[in-house]
């Protein structure tokens, strides 16, 4: 009885691992989504850099006006 349970457990684990390893190939929509995500991240980085430059210029102008 114990041997049967052990054998079934090993088979179930093997089947689960085999199914987990068989992921379908990435489709065109998924690739496009990843590209959109990457583009949005790049835009966000550029906006952040622009904001930092604006902040630096504002500090510079404030300093010049106070002198």
FIDO-326650 format. One record per atom (N, C-alpha, C, O): residue number from 1; x, y, z; atom name. Coordinates in nm, 3 decimals. Layout:
REM residues N
[NUM [X Y Z] 'CA'] ...
This chain:
REM residues 67
[1 [0.083 -0.119 0.000] 'N'] [1 [0.000 0.000 0.000] 'CA'] [1 [0.087 0.125 0.000] 'C'] [1 [0.062 0.219 -0.076] 'O'] [2 [0.190 0.127 0.085] 'N'] [2 [0.277 0.243 0.095] 'CA'] [2 [0.357 0.261 -0.034] 'C'] [2 [0.381 0.375 -0.076] 'O'] [3 [0.398 0.153 -0.095] 'N'] [3 [0.473 0.159 -0.219] 'CA'] [3 [0.386 0.219 -0.330] 'C'] [3 [0.435 0.297 -0.412] 'O'] [4 [0.259 0.185 -0.334] 'N'] [4 [0.167 0.237 -0.434] 'CA'] [4 [0.151 0.388 -0.418] 'C'] [4 [0.151 0.461 -0.516] 'O'] [5 [0.136 0.434 -0.294] 'N'] [5 [0.121 0.578 -0.269] 'CA'] [5 [0.248 0.653 -0.309] 'C'] [5 [0.241 0.760 -0.369] 'O'] [6 [0.362 0.596 -0.277] 'N'] [6 [0.489 0.659 -0.312] 'CA'] [6 [0.504 0.667 -0.463] 'C'] [6 [0.546 0.769 -0.517] 'O'] [7 [0.470 0.559 -0.531] 'N'] [7 [0.480 0.556 -0.677] 'CA'] [7 [0.386 0.659 -0.740] 'C'] [7 [0.425 0.731 -0.832] 'O'] [8 [0.263 0.666 -0.690] 'N'] [8 [0.167 0.763 -0.742] 'CA'] [8 [0.212 0.906 -0.714] 'C'] [8 [0.195 0.994 -0.798] 'O'] [9 [0.270 0.928 -0.599] 'N'] [9 [0.320 1.061 -0.565] 'CA'] [9 [0.433 1.103 -0.659] 'C'] [9 [0.438 1.217 -0.704] 'O'] [10 [0.523 1.010 -0.686] 'N'] [10 [0.635 1.039 -0.777] 'CA'] [10 [0.583 1.066 -0.918] 'C'] [10 [0.631 1.157 -0.985] 'O'] [11 [0.486 0.988 -0.963] 'N'] [11 [0.429 1.009 -1.096] 'CA'] [11 [0.357 1.144 -1.104] 'C'] [11 [0.369 1.215 -1.204] 'O'] [12 [0.283 1.179 -1.000] 'N'] [12 [0.212 1.307 -0.999] 'CA'] [12 [0.310 1.423 -1.001] 'C'] [12 [0.289 1.521 -1.073] 'O'] [13 [0.417 1.412 -0.924] 'N'] [13 [0.518 1.517 -0.922] 'CA'] [13 [0.586 1.529 -1.058] 'C'] [13 [0.609 1.640 -1.107] 'O'] [14 [0.618 1.417 -1.119] 'N'] [14 [0.679 1.418 -1.252] 'CA'] [14 [0.587 1.480 -1.355] 'C'] [14 [0.633 1.557 -1.440] 'O'] [15 [0.459 1.448 -1.349] 'N'] [15 [0.363 1.506 -1.444] 'CA'] [15 [0.351 1.656 -1.423] 'C'] [15 [0.345 1.732 -1.520] 'O'] [16 [0.349 1.700 -1.298] 'N'] [16 [0.340 1.843 -1.270] 'CA'] [16 [0.462 1.917 -1.323] 'C'] [16 [0.449 2.024 -1.381] 'O'] [17 [0.579 1.861 -1.303] 'N'] [17 [0.702 1.923 -1.354] 'CA'] [17 [0.704 1.926 -1.506] 'C'] [17 [0.748 2.024 -1.566] 'O'] [18 [0.658 1.821 -1.568] 'N'] [18 [0.656 1.814 -1.714] 'CA'] [18 [0.560 1.919 -1.771] 'C'] [18 [0.592 1.984 -1.871] 'O'] [19 [0.445 1.936 -1.708] 'N'] [19 [0.349 2.036 -1.755] 'CA'] [19 [0.400 2.178 -1.733] 'C'] [19 [0.376 2.266 -1.815] 'O'] [20 [0.469 2.199 -1.624] 'N'] [20 [0.522 2.333 -1.596] 'CA'] [20 [0.630 2.371 -1.696] 'C'] [20 [0.647 2.489 -1.726] 'O'] [21 [0.702 2.275 -1.747] 'N'] [21 [0.811 2.303 -1.840] 'CA'] [21 [0.760 2.329 -1.982] 'C'] [21 [0.834 2.381 -2.065] 'O'] [22 [0.636 2.294 -2.010] 'N'] [22 [0.581 2.308 -2.145] 'CA'] [22 [0.500 2.436 -2.158] 'C'] [22 [0.377 2.432 -2.170] 'O'] [23 [0.567 2.549 -2.156] 'N'] [23 [0.497 2.675 -2.176] 'CA'] [23 [0.484 2.702 -2.324] 'C'] [23 [0.577 2.674 -2.401] 'O'] [24 [0.370 2.755 -2.366] 'N'] [24 [0.354 2.783 -2.509] 'CA'] [24 [0.449 2.895 -2.552] 'C'] [24 [0.491 2.977 -2.470] 'O'] [25 [0.481 2.897 -2.679] 'N'] [25 [0.569 3.000 -2.733] 'CA'] [25 [0.502 3.137 -2.718] 'C'] [25 [0.379 3.148 -2.720] 'O'] [26 [0.584 3.238 -2.703] 'N'] [26 [0.535 3.375 -2.687] 'CA'] [26 [0.472 3.421 -2.818] 'C'] [26 [0.533 3.410 -2.924] 'O'] [27 [0.350 3.471 -2.810] 'N'] [27 [0.280 3.516 -2.930] 'CA'] [27 [0.311 3.661 -2.963] 'C'] [27 [0.379 3.730 -2.887] 'O'] [28 [0.261 3.709 -3.077] 'N'] [28 [0.290 3.845 -3.120] 'CA'] [28 [0.232 3.950 -3.024] 'C'] [28 [0.294 4.055 -3.005] 'O'] [29 [0.118 3.924 -2.966] 'N'] [29 [0.059 4.021 -2.874] 'CA'] [29 [0.144 4.034 -2.748] 'C'] [29 [0.161 4.144 -2.695] 'O'] [30 [0.196 3.924 -2.701] 'N'] [30 [0.281 3.928 -2.582] 'CA'] [30 [0.412 4.001 -2.610] 'C'] [30 [0.460 4.078 -2.526] 'O'] [31 [0.469 3.978 -2.727] 'N'] [31 [0.592 4.049 -2.765] 'CA'] [31 [0.565 4.199 -2.777] 'C'] [31 [0.644 4.281 -2.732] 'O'] [32 [0.452 4.234 -2.838] 'N'] [32 [0.416 4.375 -2.853] 'CA'] [32 [0.396 4.439 -2.715] 'C'] [32 [0.437 4.553 -2.693] 'O'] [33 [0.334 4.366 -2.626] 'N'] [33 [0.312 4.418 -2.490] 'CA'] [33 [0.444 4.444 -2.420] 'C'] [33 [0.459 4.545 -2.350] 'O'] [34 [0.539 4.354 -2.436] 'N'] [34 [0.671 4.374 -2.374] 'CA'] [34 [0.740 4.496 -2.432] 'C'] [34 [0.804 4.572 -2.360] 'O'] [35 [0.728 4.514 -2.563] 'N'] [35 [0.790 4.631 -2.627] 'CA'] [35 [0.725 4.760 -2.578] 'C'] [35 [0.794 4.860 -2.557] 'O'] [36 [0.594 4.758 -2.561] 'N'] [36 [0.524 4.875 -2.508] 'CA'] [36 [0.571 4.905 -2.366] 'C'] [36 [0.595 5.021 -2.332] 'O'] [37 [0.585 4.802 -2.286] 'N'] [37 [0.634 4.820 -2.148] 'CA'] [37 [0.773 4.882 -2.147] 'C'] [37 [0.800 4.973 -2.068] 'O'] [38 [0.861 4.833 -2.234] 'N'] [38 [0.997 4.887 -2.240] 'CA'] [38 [0.996 5.033 -2.286] 'C'] [38 [1.070 5.115 -2.232] 'O'] [39 [0.913 5.064 -2.385] 'N'] [39 [0.905 5.202 -2.434] 'CA'] [39 [0.851 5.294 -2.326] 'C'] [39 [0.901 5.405 -2.309] 'O'] [40 [0.751 5.249 -2.253] 'N'] [40 [0.694 5.331 -2.145] 'CA'] [40 [0.798 5.355 -2.036] 'C'] [40 [0.804 5.464 -1.978] 'O'] [41 [0.878 5.256 -2.007] 'N'] [41 [0.982 5.271 -1.906] 'CA'] [41 [1.086 5.374 -1.951] 'C'] [41 [1.132 5.456 -1.872] 'O'] [42 [1.123 5.369 -2.079] 'N'] [42 [1.220 5.465 -2.131] 'CA'] [42 [1.164 5.607 -2.126] 'C'] [42 [1.234 5.702 -2.090] 'O'] [43 [1.037 5.621 -2.163] 'N'] [43 [0.973 5.753 -2.159] 'CA'] [43 [0.970 5.804 -2.015] 'C'] [43 [0.998 5.921 -1.990] 'O'] [44 [0.937 5.717 -1.922] 'N'] [44 [0.935 5.756 -1.782] 'CA'] [44 [1.072 5.804 -1.734] 'C'] [44 [1.081 5.902 -1.661] 'O'] [45 [1.176 5.736 -1.776] 'N'] [45 [1.312 5.776 -1.739] 'CA'] [45 [1.344 5.914 -1.795] 'C'] [45 [1.404 5.997 -1.727] 'O'] [46 [1.305 5.938 -1.921] 'N'] [46 [1.333 6.066 -1.984] 'CA'] [46 [1.254 6.179 -1.917] 'C'] [46 [1.306 6.289 -1.898] 'O'] [47 [1.130 6.152 -1.880] 'N'] [47 [1.049 6.253 -1.811] 'CA'] [47 [1.111 6.286 -1.676] 'C'] [47 [1.114 6.402 -1.635] 'O'] [48 [1.160 6.183 -1.608] 'N'] [48 [1.225 6.206 -1.479] 'CA'] [48 [1.350 6.292 -1.495] 'C'] [48 [1.373 6.383 -1.416] 'O'] [49 [1.430 6.264 -1.597] 'N'] [49 [1.550 6.344 -1.623] 'CA'] [49 [1.513 6.489 -1.654] 'C'] [49 [1.578 6.582 -1.606] 'O'] [50 [1.409 6.507 -1.736] 'N'] [50 [1.365 6.642 -1.771] 'CA'] [50 [1.318 6.716 -1.646] 'C'] [50 [1.346 6.834 -1.630] 'O'] [51 [1.247 6.648 -1.560] 'N'] [51 [1.201 6.709 -1.435] 'CA'] [51 [1.317 6.753 -1.348] 'C'] [51 [1.313 6.860 -1.287] 'O'] [52 [1.419 6.671 -1.342] 'N'] [52 [1.538 6.706 -1.263] 'CA'] [52 [1.607 6.829 -1.322] 'C'] [52 [1.654 6.916 -1.247] 'O'] [53 [1.614 6.837 -1.455] 'N'] [53 [1.677 6.952 -1.519] 'CA'] [53 [1.596 7.079 -1.492] 'C'] [53 [1.653 7.185 -1.465] 'O'] [54 [1.464 7.068 -1.499] 'N'] [54 [1.378 7.184 -1.471] 'CA'] [54 [1.398 7.229 -1.327] 'C'] [54 [1.407 7.349 -1.299] 'O'] [55 [1.404 7.133 -1.236] 'N'] [55 [1.424 7.166 -1.095] 'CA'] [55 [1.558 7.236 -1.074] 'C'] [55 [1.566 7.334 -1.000] 'O'] [56 [1.663 7.186 -1.139] 'N'] [56 [1.795 7.248 -1.128] 'CA'] [56 [1.793 7.391 -1.182] 'C'] [56 [1.851 7.482 -1.121] 'O'] [57 [1.727 7.412 -1.296] 'N'] [57 [1.719 7.546 -1.355] 'CA'] [57 [1.640 7.639 -1.264] 'C'] [57 [1.676 7.755 -1.248] 'O'] [58 [1.532 7.589 -1.205] 'N'] [58 [1.452 7.672 -1.117] 'CA'] [58 [1.534 7.716 -0.995] 'C'] [58 [1.525 7.831 -0.952] 'O'] [59 [1.613 7.625 -0.941] 'N'] [59 [1.700 7.660 -0.828] 'CA'] [59 [1.803 7.763 -0.869] 'C'] [59 [1.833 7.856 -0.794] 'O'] [60 [1.856 7.746 -0.990] 'N'] [60 [1.955 7.840 -1.042] 'CA'] [60 [1.895 7.979 -1.060] 'C'] [60 [1.957 8.080 -1.024] 'O'] [61 [1.775 7.985 -1.115] 'N'] [61 [1.708 8.115 -1.135] 'CA'] [61 [1.675 8.179 -1.001] 'C'] [61 [1.690 8.300 -0.984] 'O'] [62 [1.629 8.098 -0.907] 'N'] [62 [1.597 8.151 -0.774] 'CA'] [62 [1.721 8.209 -0.709] 'C'] [62 [1.716 8.315 -0.647] 'O'] [63 [1.832 8.140 -0.723] 'N'] [63 [1.959 8.187 -0.668] 'CA'] [63 [2.001 8.320 -0.733] 'C'] [63 [2.044 8.413 -0.665] 'O'] [64 [1.988 8.327 -0.867] 'N'] [64 [2.025 8.449 -0.939] 'CA'] [64 [1.934 8.567 -0.899] 'C'] [64 [1.981 8.680 -0.888] 'O'] [65 [1.808 8.540 -0.878] 'N'] [65 [1.715 8.647 -0.840] 'CA'] [65 [1.739 8.698 -0.698] 'C'] [65 [1.714 8.815 -0.668] 'O'] [66 [1.786 8.611 -0.612] 'N'] [66 [1.809 8.652 -0.474] 'CA'] [66 [1.938 8.732 -0.457] 'C'] [66 [1.959 8.794 -0.353] 'O'] [67 [2.024 8.731 -0.557] 'N'] [67 [2.149 8.805 -0.551] 'CA'] [67 [2.133 8.944 -0.599] 'C'] [67 [2.230 9.020 -0.601] 'O'] 
